[in-house]
Each structure stands twice: as C-alpha cells, then as structure tokens.
Amino acid sequence: MPRLHGVPPSKRLFDLALTVPGMILISPLLLIVAALCWLLQGRPILFRQLRPGHRAMPFTLYKFRTMAGGSTQEPDSVSDADRLTPFGSFLRSFSLDELPELINVLRGEMSLVGPRPLLMQYLERYTPEQARRHEVLPGITGWTQVNGRNAISWEQKFRLDVWYVDHWSLGLDLRILLLTIWKVLRREGISQPGQATAEEFKGSD
C-alpha cells in the first residue's frame, strides 16, 4: 500500500458511519460523565488544547478534564501526577476522557484510528521519519495504542505510527478498533511506571 498523503474518502465514510450512530448510542454515557465531572471537579468540564493534526496543521482537541486547574493551552510547572484528580484517574483507566474527541472526528480533524495527536512543541523534535506520522489524520486510538500504548518507548511508538501510515487499510482500522475494546477492558499500558501518562518526548538520540 502506498503511503497516505491525503484522507481517503473511504476512511472518512468509515469514520462517519461508526461515529454518528455511536455518539447517539453513547449519548447517555456522555451526559453522565459530563455531570460527574461538573459535580466532582467543577468547571470547566472539557479540556481543550491545540494539537498538530494532518500535515501538522493545528486543531483544538477536546477531552473530559482529568486534572486540577482550568482548560489551559500549555502545561504548567506542576507535574501531571500531582494534578491528576481521583475521578480523572478513573476516567483515564477506562479511556472515558477520550470520548469528546468524537467531536473532532465529526469535524474531520481526527479519525477513529490513527497516530495519537501529541503536543505542538514536539514537532521540532521529530526526525524526518518520525514526522511522517502526520501524513494521516490523528486518531482516538491507533496501532501504537494496541501494541503497548504508554508502556513502550517513544521511539517504538513512532515506529508503530509510521508502520500504520505505510500499511493503512479499512480492515486494519477495524482490527485496531476491536483490539482497542479488549485493551481498554484489560486497562493495559495506561501509563509509564512513575508517570501519570508518559514522560515528555525530548527528541531521539
């Protein structure tokens, strides 16, 4: 399969065919989680942050807030582990904090499956090969998420991301979605040891 430079219409239709009925189906869950976020953590309910998308173009990512503090664009000096709330930790353990990203999928900024959208400041730290992860839409889940997630090194993650770019197919996307359900139920690879999620990527040696 040639590398993906655009967004194939079949992938977009696949995303919409699953996302539109899926959001209707889980709308009660979305409302319950939003209400609990408001009751247990206060406002804002959603976390918003600029992330690089397809071809590194920035977009606003939406997630349920899991950390103390407001909806900030940049991380502050307090560690993620210290800012992570008990309810936020519960949301992360079942990946429920990711559900608002379905809005990004509907807007065409993300796909259900693709490399995870990371931080803007990482763009200048990628090698040319690692930067190829931006040749496709970022995803809510991806090949990396079902093959180690945060329990593997950054270099391993990027190799898996680029492998996905070169081997994309609708069949692969469906396989990843099914594996994601299994991984979420098993709560595998949620964070690196000693980290709330993963340590900062500072560039490859």
N, C-alpha and C positions, 0 to 999 in steps of 0.2 A: 504494500500500500504506500503510495507517495505521501510525503509529509503534508500536513494540513496547513494551508496558508490562509484559508478563509473559514467560514462557518457553513458547512454543507446544509442545504435545505432539509435533507432527511434527518439530520441531527436536531435541527430546530423543531421540526414537526414531532419528532420523538419526545423532546422535552415538553412541548406544549400538551401533547396527548396524555402524558403522565401527570404533569403539574396542575393543569386546570381541574380535572376531576379529583386529583389528590388533595388540593387545597380545600375543595368543597367537603371532601370526606373528613379531613382532619380539622376543619374549622372549629368544632367544639374544643378540641385539644389546644388549639392556638389561643382561644379565648380564656381557657382555664389557666394556661401557663402565663399569659399576659396579666390576668387578675392576681395570680400568686406573686408574680414579680412586683406588682404595684403594692400589694399588701405586705410582703416580706422585705422588700428592698427599697420601696419608694420609687419616685420618678428620677430619671427617665426610664421607661420600660425597655426601650430599644437602645442598643449600642450602634453608633454609626461611625464609620471610619473610611477614609479614602484608601482604596487598594488598586493595584495595577491589574488591568484586565487583558482582553485580547489585544495583542500587539502593544502591550504595556500602557494602554490608554486608561487613565484613572476613572474610577467609578466609586459611588458610595455603597459600601457593604452594610447590610442590615443583619443584626443578630439580637437575640434576647440578652440583656445586660447580665453579666455574671460577676462583675467586680464592683467594689465600693467606689463611689465617685460618679461623676456625670458622664455624658456622652462626649468623650474627648476625641480629638483627631490625632493626638500624639500621646504615647505613653509617658507617665510621669516618673519621678525618681523612686517611687515606692515599688517594691517587687510585686509581680503578679501573684505570687503565693500569699503575700500579706493582704492583697486587695481582694482576693477571691472570697466570695461570701459562701456560707454553708449551702444556701439554696442554689447559688451559682455552680457550686461543685456538683450538686445533684443534677442540674441541667446538663452540665458537661459530661457527666458519667454516662448519660444516655443520648448525648448529642442533640438534646432538645433545643439548646441555644442556637443551633444552626437553622431551625425551621423558617425564620423570617427571610432567609436567603432565597426562599421560593419566590419572593417578590422580585429579587434580582434576576431570577430565571425568566419570569414573566416579562420583564423589561428587556430581555435579550442581553443583559450584561454578564450573565453566568449561564452555565449549563448544569444539568443534574450531575454530570460526570465530567471531570477534567482536573488538571492540577489545581491545588488549593491556591486562592489568591492570598499572597503574603503581604509584607509591608512595603511601602513605597521606597523606603531607604535601602531595601535590599537590591534594587535594580542596578545600582552602580557596583555592586559586589559580585554579581554573577560573572562566570566565564561565558564566552560566546555560546558554548554548548549548553550551559545551564539556562541561558536566556531564551533558548528555543522553547521552553515551557510556555512562553507567551504566544506561540504560534496558534494556539487554540483558546477557546473560551475557558476561563477558570471554572471549577466545578464545586458543588457542595461535597461530593465525595470523589474519589479517584483511585487510580491504580496504586498509588502510594498508600492511600488510607486502608486498603485491604491487604497490603503487604508490609505492615509494620507500623504505619502511621507515625506517631511521635517516638516510638521506641527504637527507631533506626537513625543513623547519622544524616546530616543534611546532604552530604554527597550521595548517599544511597537514595534519598528521596528524589533528588534531581535526576539521577539516572533513570529511576522509575517513571518520572514525569515525562522525560524525553522519549522513553520507550513507548509510552502511551501516544505521544504525538505521532510517532512513526507507525504505529500499529492500530490506530483508531478504526473501529467499526461499530455498527449498532449492536452487533452480537456481543462485542467486548463491553460496551456500555451496560447492556442488560446483565451480563455476568457480574460486573462490578457492583451494580445496584443490589443484586441478590446476595453477593458476598458481604456487602455493607450491612445489610439487615442482620446477618449472622454475627459479624464483628461487633455491632452495636449491642446486641443481646449479650454477648460474652464480655463486653466492655474491655476490649483488648487495645493496647497501645495508646491509651488516652493521653498519657504524659510521659516525659522522660523522668527517670529517677531523680528526685530532688527538685523537680521543676513543676510549676502549675500546669504548663503545657509543654513547651520546648524552649531550649536556650536560644538566645539570639544568634542569627546567622551573621558571622563576621567576615565571610569570604573563605574560599578554599585555598589551601596552601599551594 
